[in-house]
């Protein structure tokens, strides 16, 4: 009986380790923006089967990219307090096993998107996967403090992927959604970088607070936050969204700028981490407001 229980525990731990390779929390936020992109692309309700298969395919490929990220960053992760408990540094999964897992997820996702959604969505998702797992993780992350700015385009792709899954085409409104996430990413991530500056310095990663100091990073967070707020006005200015969106974003943007201002002043040591967590809620609420406005406009 004891051996059976220990065996089951071992299987559960292995399953948890493989699930952790997929970065489920990060992928969940990505899928939220992708699904909202699907609903925004349709004048009414999008086809339910397309939503299911596109979400599954994009999710599998995003999980595959996350697993590759774990492999490429395993030596860095082992040196950082934030990441040293990940599966590879702890020896729960080998690099080879993680790469095979990533390959299986990615191939399954690619097949689903190609056969059951459309080829453009499949190839754009593959491009985003390569952009994150290879170009950002392997090249940019280790090469420049602007890594998150340049590499952010891959992380901004999900709403475009959702849009293309429904329409089969890249359209101007879908690119606005990409632009918003692209502008949101630097203040979101640099806030975390300030909080984890010593970790990144120990790992030898040239994040902005490490290379240019905290004061400069706090200024950049404030400036990029202003840029982000401006980009969030574009859906209203172009007629993509209406007054519901404008009202909701006014409230969200005021709160975001309050956090950016607190981080900029540098008197509250907890502000950067608090801003990081708020920024995740912010982007989720932003897409919820977009969706609410989309169907609110149709009722009128």
Backbone torsions as a table, in degrees:
resi	resn	phi	psi	omega
1	UNK	NA	-42.4	-179.7
2	UNK	-63.0	-39.6	-179.6
3	UNK	-67.0	-35.5	177.8
4	UNK	-65.9	-44.2	179.8
5	UNK	-63.8	-42.5	179.2
6	UNK	-66.4	-34.3	177.6
7	UNK	-66.6	-43.0	177.5
8	UNK	-63.3	-40.4	178.2
9	UNK	-61.8	-41.2	179.7
10	UNK	-64.2	-41.4	178.4
11	UNK	-64.1	-42.3	179.4
12	UNK	-63.1	-42.1	179.0
13	UNK	-64.6	-39.3	178.7
14	UNK	-65.9	-42.4	177.9
15	UNK	-62.7	-41.8	177.9
16	UNK	-63.1	-37.9	179.7
17	UNK	-64.4	-44.1	178.7
18	UNK	-67.2	-37.7	176.5
19	UNK	-62.9	-40.5	179.6
20	UNK	-63.8	-31.6	177.0
21	UNK	-58.9	-28.5	-176.7
22	UNK	-81.2	-5.7	-175.8
23	UNK	48.8	63.4	-170.9
24	UNK	-58.4	-35.3	-179.7
25	UNK	-66.7	-43.2	178.5
26	UNK	-64.3	-45.9	-178.9
27	UNK	-63.6	-35.7	179.8
28	UNK	-61.8	-42.4	177.6
29	UNK	-65.8	-41.2	177.8
30	UNK	-60.3	-43.7	-178.3
31	UNK	-68.3	-32.7	175.5
32	UNK	-59.3	-47.0	-179.3
33	UNK	-68.1	-33.1	178.0
34	UNK	-66.9	-44.2	-179.3
35	UNK	-65.6	-41.2	176.5
36	UNK	-62.0	-39.6	175.6
37	UNK	-56.8	-38.5	177.9
38	UNK	-63.6	-45.4	-178.9
39	UNK	-68.0	-37.5	179.9
40	UNK	-67.9	-27.3	-177.3
41	UNK	-75.6	-19.9	-176.2
42	UNK	-100.9	137.1	177.0
43	UNK	-65.6	-31.1	175.4
44	UNK	-117.3	-129.2	175.3
45	UNK	-95.7	131.1	178.5
46	UNK	-70.5	163.0	179.8
47	UNK	-61.4	125.8	-174.2
48	UNK	-63.1	-36.2	-179.0
49	UNK	-69.4	-36.0	176.6
50	UNK	-64.6	-41.6	177.7
51	UNK	-59.2	-47.3	-176.9
52	UNK	-63.4	-51.3	-176.2
53	UNK	-69.4	-38.1	179.1
54	UNK	-66.6	-42.1	178.7
55	UNK	-63.1	-43.7	179.1
56	UNK	-63.6	-46.9	-178.3
57	UNK	-63.9	-47.2	178.9
58	UNK	-63.6	-41.2	179.6
59	UNK	-62.9	-42.7	178.9
60	UNK	-63.7	-42.7	-179.1
61	UNK	-71.2	-34.6	175.6
62	UNK	-65.7	-40.2	176.2
63	UNK	-63.5	-38.2	176.8
64	UNK	-63.7	-42.4	178.4
65	UNK	-64.0	-39.4	178.9
66	UNK	-63.9	-39.6	179.1
67	UNK	-65.2	-40.1	175.7
68	UNK	-62.1	-40.2	176.9
69	UNK	-58.1	-42.1	177.0
70	UNK	-59.1	-42.1	-178.6
71	UNK	-66.6	-48.0	-176.5
72	UNK	-67.5	-28.3	-176.8
73	UNK	-102.4	11.5	-171.4
74	UNK	-61.8	-36.2	179.6
75	UNK	-73.1	-37.3	175.9
76	UNK	-66.0	-45.7	-178.9
77	UNK	-57.6	-37.3	-178.3
78	UNK	-65.0	-22.8	-177.4
79	UNK	-96.0	-5.1	-176.2
80	UNK	-109.5	135.0	-179.6
81	UNK	-61.2	-34.7	-176.8
82	UNK	-68.3	-26.3	-169.2
83	UNK	-126.1	-0.3	-172.7
84	UNK	-69.1	-13.5	177.6
85	UNK	-92.1	5.9	177.7
86	UNK	-65.1	161.0	-172.2
87	UNK	-56.5	-41.2	-176.6
88	UNK	-70.9	-48.8	176.8
89	UNK	-59.5	-30.7	179.9
90	UNK	-83.3	-5.7	178.3
91	UNK	75.9	15.4	180.0
92	UNK	-74.7	-28.1	178.9
93	UNK	-138.1	138.9	177.4
94	UNK	-83.9	162.5	178.8
95	UNK	-60.7	-40.1	179.8
96	UNK	-64.5	-44.3	178.6
97	UNK	-61.9	-40.6	-179.9
98	UNK	-65.4	-39.5	179.6
99	UNK	-68.3	-39.8	176.4
100	UNK	-62.9	-44.1	177.4
101	UNK	-59.1	-45.8	179.0
102	UNK	-61.6	-41.5	179.8
103	UNK	-64.7	-42.3	179.3
104	UNK	-64.4	-45.7	178.1
105	UNK	-59.8	-47.0	-175.8
106	UNK	-65.6	-42.3	179.1
107	UNK	-65.8	-40.9	177.9
108	UNK	-63.1	-44.0	178.2
109	UNK	-62.8	-41.9	-179.9
110	UNK	-63.5	-41.8	179.2
111	UNK	-65.5	-43.5	179.3
112	UNK	-60.5	-47.1	-177.8
113	UNK	-67.2	-39.9	-178.8
114	UNK	-67.8	-45.0	-172.8
115	UNK	-87.3	-30.7	-171.5
116	UNK	-115.1	-8.4	178.0
117	UNK	-119.8	-93.5	171.0
118	UNK	-163.2	159.3	-173.0
119	UNK	-67.9	-33.8	-178.6
120	UNK	-63.8	-42.2	177.0
121	UNK	-61.1	-42.0	-179.3
122	UNK	-61.8	-46.8	-176.8
123	UNK	-72.0	-35.6	176.6
124	UNK	-67.2	-38.0	177.4
125	UNK	-66.0	-40.1	176.9
126	UNK	-62.4	-41.7	178.7
127	UNK	-62.4	-41.1	178.0
128	UNK	-65.5	-39.4	177.8
129	UNK	-60.6	-48.6	179.8
130	UNK	-64.5	-38.5	179.3
131	UNK	-61.6	-41.2	-179.0
132	UNK	-79.0	-51.9	-171.3
133	UNK	-74.4	-28.7	-176.0
134	UNK	-111.7	-61.0	-173.1
135	UNK	-64.3	-46.6	179.7
136	UNK	-75.2	-55.2	-172.2
137	UNK	-65.9	-46.5	-173.7
138	UNK	-83.9	-40.7	-172.6
139	UNK	-100.1	-63.6	-170.5
140	UNK	-67.5	-41.5	-174.7
141	UNK	-58.0	-33.2	-176.6
142	UNK	-97.3	-4.7	-169.7
143	UNK	-109.8	-31.6	-171.0
144	UNK	-149.3	143.9	175.6
145	UNK	-67.6	-11.3	175.7
146	UNK	-90.8	16.6	-176.3
147	UNK	-54.4	-42.7	-174.8
148	UNK	-74.1	-26.3	178.1
149	UNK	-72.8	-51.5	-177.5
150	UNK	-68.9	-44.1	-177.3
151	UNK	-77.3	-10.1	-176.5
152	UNK	-64.6	-18.5	-178.5
153	UNK	-63.6	-33.3	179.0
154	UNK	-67.3	-41.8	179.6
155	UNK	-72.3	-16.5	-179.4
156	UNK	-89.0	-2.1	-172.4
157	UNK	-74.6	-28.3	-170.9
158	UNK	-50.6	-45.8	179.6
159	UNK	-63.7	-32.1	174.8
160	UNK	-64.7	-42.9	179.7
161	UNK	-61.7	-43.0	177.8
162	UNK	-62.7	-42.2	179.8
163	UNK	-61.0	-47.5	-177.3
164	UNK	-67.5	-30.1	177.6
165	UNK	-59.8	-33.7	-179.3
166	UNK	-87.1	-44.9	-172.5
167	UNK	-94.2	-24.5	-175.6
168	UNK	75.6	11.2	-177.3
169	UNK	-145.6	151.1	172.9
170	UNK	-86.9	118.7	-177.5
171	UNK	-119.9	163.5	-173.9
172	UNK	-58.0	-44.0	-178.4
173	UNK	-63.0	-34.9	178.8
174	UNK	-66.6	-33.6	178.6
175	UNK	-71.3	-27.8	174.6
176	UNK	-62.9	-39.1	178.4
177	UNK	-64.1	-40.5	176.4
178	UNK	-62.5	-43.5	-178.7
179	UNK	-60.7	-40.9	-179.4
180	UNK	-62.4	-47.9	-179.8
181	UNK	-67.6	-36.4	178.2
182	UNK	-60.2	-41.7	179.4
183	UNK	-75.8	-28.5	179.9
184	UNK	-73.3	-31.5	-171.3
185	UNK	-60.5	-47.1	-177.9
186	UNK	-60.8	-51.0	178.9
187	UNK	-64.2	-34.1	177.2
188	UNK	-60.5	-50.7	-173.0
189	UNK	-81.1	-36.1	179.4
190	UNK	-65.4	-28.6	175.3
191	UNK	-61.9	-42.0	176.1
192	UNK	-66.7	-38.8	-178.5
193	UNK	-61.6	-36.9	176.8
194	UNK	-62.9	-45.2	-179.3
195	UNK	-64.4	-33.4	-176.6
196	UNK	-108.8	26.8	-174.8
197	UNK	-56.6	-46.7	-178.1
198	UNK	-62.8	-36.1	177.0
199	UNK	-61.1	-48.5	-179.5
200	UNK	-66.0	-38.2	178.4
201	UNK	-63.0	-42.6	-179.6
202	UNK	-64.5	-34.2	-179.3
203	UNK	-84.3	-7.1	179.2
204	UNK	75.4	25.3	179.7
205	UNK	-95.3	126.5	-174.5
206	UNK	-80.0	58.9	175.4
207	UNK	-72.4	155.7	-170.9
208	UNK	-54.4	-43.8	179.5
209	UNK	-64.1	-27.0	-179.7
210	UNK	-76.3	-42.6	-174.7
211	UNK	-86.3	-32.6	-174.3
212	UNK	-119.4	-2.5	177.8
213	UNK	90.3	162.0	-176.4
214	UNK	-68.6	-41.1	-176.4
215	UNK	-60.3	-44.9	179.3
216	UNK	-63.6	-41.7	-179.6
217	UNK	-64.5	-40.6	178.7
218	UNK	-62.0	-39.2	177.0
219	UNK	-64.6	-43.4	-180.0
220	UNK	-64.8	-36.2	176.1
221	UNK	-61.1	-43.6	179.4
222	UNK	-64.4	-45.7	-177.8
223	UNK	-66.1	-44.1	179.3
224	UNK	-68.6	-29.4	175.9
225	UNK	-65.4	-40.6	176.2
226	UNK	-62.6	-44.4	178.3
227	UNK	-60.6	-42.0	179.2
228	UNK	-62.4	-44.8	179.2
229	UNK	-58.5	-42.0	178.6
230	UNK	-62.4	-41.1	-179.7
231	UNK	-66.4	-31.3	-179.8
232	UNK	-70.3	-13.1	177.2
233	UNK	-81.7	-18.5	-175.3
234	UNK	-59.6	-42.9	178.9
235	UNK	-57.3	-36.5	177.4
236	UNK	-73.0	-42.7	-177.4
237	UNK	-64.8	-31.7	-178.6
238	UNK	-90.0	-5.3	-178.7
239	UNK	86.5	3.0	177.6
240	UNK	-65.7	-35.8	-179.7
241	UNK	-129.7	166.5	-175.5
242	UNK	-119.1	-150.1	-172.0
243	UNK	-69.7	-31.2	177.3
244	UNK	-60.7	-45.7	178.2
245	UNK	-63.3	-45.3	-178.2
246	UNK	-61.5	-42.4	179.9
247	UNK	-65.7	-46.0	180.0
248	UNK	-63.1	-42.3	-178.4
249	UNK	-71.9	-28.4	176.2
250	UNK	-61.1	-45.4	178.5
251	UNK	-64.2	-48.0	-178.7
252	UNK	-63.5	-41.3	-178.2
253	UNK	-69.0	-35.9	176.5
254	UNK	-61.3	-44.8	-179.5
255	UNK	-66.4	-40.5	179.1
256	UNK	-61.6	-44.2	-179.3
257	UNK	-67.8	-30.1	174.5
258	UNK	-61.4	-44.0	177.7
259	UNK	-66.7	-41.3	179.1
260	UNK	-61.5	-38.5	179.2
261	UNK	-67.4	-40.4	178.5
262	UNK	-65.5	-40.0	177.6
263	UNK	-65.7	-42.5	-179.4
264	UNK	-59.8	-42.0	-178.9
265	UNK	-67.1	-30.8	172.7
266	UNK	73.6	13.5	-178.8
267	UNK	-87.9	-17.8	-178.9
268	UNK	-109.9	109.2	-176.4
269	UNK	-67.4	-20.0	-179.5
270	UNK	-90.5	-9.4	-175.4
271	UNK	-61.2	-43.3	-179.2
272	UNK	-58.5	-46.1	-179.7
273	UNK	-67.3	-38.8	177.9
274	UNK	-63.6	-39.1	178.1
275	UNK	-65.8	-39.6	178.6
276	UNK	-57.9	-48.4	-179.2
277	UNK	-67.5	-38.2	177.8
278	UNK	-64.9	-36.9	-177.2
279	UNK	-62.8	-30.6	176.1
280	UNK	-67.7	-45.4	176.5
281	UNK	-62.9	-36.7	-179.0
282	UNK	-59.1	-49.7	-175.7
283	UNK	-69.0	-32.0	176.9
284	UNK	-69.1	-42.3	177.7
285	UNK	-66.8	-35.8	178.7
286	UNK	-58.0	-47.2	-178.9
287	UNK	-72.0	-29.8	174.8
288	UNK	-66.0	-40.2	178.7
289	UNK	-67.6	-39.7	175.4
290	UNK	-56.8	-44.3	-178.5
291	UNK	-67.7	-43.4	178.5
292	UNK	-60.7	-43.6	-179.5
293	UNK	-66.6	-40.1	-177.9
294	UNK	-56.4	-47.4	-178.7
295	UNK	-84.1	-24.1	173.4
296	UNK	-65.6	-37.9	177.6
297	UNK	-65.5	-36.3	-178.2
298	UNK	-69.0	-30.6	178.6
299	UNK	-67.3	-25.0	178.1
300	UNK	-92.9	NA	NA
